[in-house]
C-alpha cells in the first residue's frame, strides 16, 4: 500500500478538480464528466465559474440541465447525454432499487414488469408532452392516469395517485427532456435532438467498468468502497438488498490502495502516481453548496466533525470556504437591491491573503448572479 501525505493529496485533488481556474471555456471543466449538481438552482454556474472564469454559463448552448444522478438536477455537456443515458438506464428490475428508494420493494413485488413500466413512462413523456414547456406537476398529471396502479401509489402530501417520484425523474432523462436553466422550479422542455422511439437496454450489468464511476473515482477520490453508493443511490430502502452500482466492483479491484494519515483509501492508479506533481491549491475559494469538491469520502474531505456538521445539513446546506484546499468555514449570501452581501463564517483565524482572495471570489459570485449589475460586500462572522 502506497503512503501519501494529506497535503500532497489535497493539492492534487484541487488541481484535478480544476480549482486553479483560467480555463476560459466552461465546457472544458473536467468535473462535467460526472455532472455538476444544480441544487440550489444556479450553484452549478458558480462551480463552473470558479473553475473556468466564465460567468454566463446558463446561456451556453453546449451545456444542459437535466435530472440525472439520483434524479437530482445536474448540469452536463450536451454531447455527453447519450452516453449518460446508456450508463444510467437500468438493465435489470433490481436496478430500480437504486432509484426508487422506499417505493422500490413494493413496486418490484407488485407483479408488473418494472422495466416495461419504465419504458411506458418514457414513451408517455415523449408522446404526451404538452406544448413547448411543461412543469413537473403538469407532466405528472398527464401521464399518471395512464400508468398501472403500482407505478402511481397514493401520495399523502399531494392527496392524489401519481407516478413514483424517481420513476418520473429517471423517465425524463431517458425521454430526452431538459430543464430550464436558472429556474428554481422544475420546468421541462424537449431537447433539440431528443431520442426517439423505445430503446430498452438489455444484457448483463456490472460486468464491465462504468465510465461514470471510473470518473467519479478520479475526481472524488480518495474514496472508500461504500462511497460510490452514497453518490448514486437515491434513497434508503428497507426489506430488500440494494444492488451495488454497476461496474464498481471492477473499478475497486483495479484501483490503487493508498494510506493517508493512517487511513486506507482507494484512488485511480494514474492519479495516485501523479500525487506530488500538482501546484499548491488556490489561497481561498468560495464553493457553492454541493460543489463537486465536496463529493467522495466525507471524513477525508472534512476531518473535523464539528465543521462537517455545518457543511452537510439535513435541509439547506451553506456554501463552503476552501483555504489551501481544505474546508475552513462556510458562507451564505443575501441580495438586496444591487448589493450581494456575502457572510463568511471561518473555522479559525484568516490572514490577509485569504481575506483578499475571498474578496475576489465574492466579485466572481456577484458576476455569476448579476452579470455585472451587482456589487459584492463581504462580512466576516464568528
RAVEN-V237986 format. One record per helix or strand. SS is the DSSP state (H for helix, E for strand). FROM is the first residue (numbers start at 0). TO is the last residue. If there is no record, write none. Layout:
SS;FROM;TO
SS;FROM;TO
This chain:
E;1;3
H;5;15
H;25;27
H;29;32
E;35;36
H;42;51
H;56;58
E;62;66
H;68;70
E;72;76
H;77;87
H;92;107
H;113;126
E;133;134
H;135;143
H;148;150
E;153;154
E;159;160
H;164;174
E;176;178
E;186;189
H;210;219
E;222;222
H;226;231
H;247;253
E;255;259
E;262;266
H;268;273
E;283;286
H;291;293
H;297;300
H;304;310
E;318;322
E;325;335
E;338;345
H;351;369
E;374;380
